[in-house]
Every structure is written in C-alpha cells, then in structure tokens.
Amino acid sequence: MTSVATLSKNDPSSFSNPEEAVVTALFLNLLVDFSKKILSGEAKLSVKKVQAGVDHLALDSNGLHVKRIIDGATGQALDFTISEPINIFGSKLDIKLPSDKSELEIVIQYETDPTAFALQWLSAEQTAGRKHPYLFSQCQPIHARSIVPCQDSPSVKMTYKAQISAPEELTVLMSALSEGVSASSGGQRTHNFNQPVPTPAYLLALVVGEPG
C-alpha cells in the first residue's frame, strides 16, 4: 500500500520519527544472493516509544521490497504503508504500533533491490583474483535505507547483531565484532556479528568476498 509522505522536520534527509518512537537495537538475518544481486531475510527492530500514545513508527526505506511485518512477541501482523519515493530520499515506511506497549520488537521480512544504492556487486571477472564475486557496501550518507529499513539519521544510534549467510567459499566482514561462523549447510555458511556500541545507520558496513 502506498501513500504520500513528507520528510521529517528534525532531519530533512529522513522520514523517521525518533522523537516519538526510536529504534534502539537491530538484529539482521540475511542471505547474500549473488545470482539475483539481493539480500533477503528479516530485520528485527527493538523499538521504544518516547511519547505516550504514539501509534506508529516511521522508518526510511529505498527500493526495499517489504513482504510482511509482525509483532515479534505475538506474531501478529502489523499494518504498514510505504509512501511514493521522493528523489534520492526513498520512501517512508510507516508501521502501525500496538497501543498497549511502550517497548516492543517488530520483525520486517523483506529483500533489497538489485539496484540498491548502498550495494556494489562485482562479478568474478571484475575482481583481481577472477575466481569469486565480490560485494561491498557504502551507506554514507543516506544509503543504509536501501539495505535495511531503519531510522537513517545520524541522530539515531543503535546496537546491532547480524547473521549473514553467504556461499561457503567466501568470507563475510561487517563493521562489528565477529562471533564466529556456523557450520556449512546447502553450500552456505552463516557468519555472526555483534556491534555493542550504539552506532548510526550510515556506519553499517558489509563485505563479502574471497578470503585474503
């Protein structure tokens, strides 16, 4: 469902509303698909209402294909709208929040677009080794919203954890502490990360490529 939206009065590059409801933590569970040039999976957001009675969470998104949003505690589907895109700023993802909770977790199931501004996909032929493809991200200044629905403003800082699944022959790095690699399954390995320091979305970084 689409709607018309305006940018935030507190940050003219964002649609978000952290003065009403703020994202404090993020958990990413994503699959890297080099054949489709997308990331797919889900983002779990820890949300705290700053003002009593707030009934919605406004996030930034750009080209994201949102499939479903649920209350992480109950599994109940949450209503949402995605506004028509505005230039490089993308779209406002507006999520209806339960009125009886001041803190909650919401789970957004989605995938990125092959043209995501923050992601650069290189074929094996474009790399020095010419054996494996390569992916890297650049979220500055306002491109994190093309990777994950978020409050893409430097005024909002959040901790994050991530599970990134990629072809088992490749290495995954993020702007976070590595917490090991899970056993391979179906040609994929899952890499685990933790960033305990609250960080703005533009500092989110992801690299996937041949081991050095």
C-alpha positions, 0 to 999 in steps of 0.5 A: 500500500502506498501513500504520500509522505513528507520528510521529517522536520528534525532531519530533512534527509529522513522520514523517521520519527525518533522523537516519538518512537526510536529504534534502539537495537537491530538484529539482521538475518540475511542471505547474500544472493549473488545470482539475483544481486539481493539480500533477503531475510528479516530485520528485527527492530527493538523499538521504544516509544518516547511519547505516550500514545504514539501509534506508529513508527516511521522508518526510511526505506529505498527500493526495499521490497517489504513482504510482511511485518509482525509483532515479534512477541505475538506474531501478529501482523502489523499494518504498514504503508510505504509512501511514493519515493521522493528523489534520492530520499526513498520512501517512508515506511510507516508501521502501525504500533500496538497501543498497549506497549511502550517497548516492543520488537517488530520483525520486517521480512523483506529483500533489497533491490538489485539496484540498491544504492548502498550495494556494489556487486562485482562479478568474478571477472571484475575482481583481481583474483577472477575466481569469486564475486565480490560485494561491498557496501557504502551507506554514507550518507543516506544509503543504509535505507536501501539495505535495511529499513531503519531510522537513517539519521545520524541522530539515531544510534543503535546496537546491532547483531547480524547473521549473514549467510553467504556461499561457503567459499567466501568470507563475510566482514561487517563493521562489528565484532565477529562471533564466529561462523556456523557450520556449512549447510546447502553450500552456505555458511552463516557468519555472526556479528555483534556491534555493542556500541550504539552506532548510526545507520550510515556506519553499517558496513558489509563485505563479502568476498574471497578470503585474503 
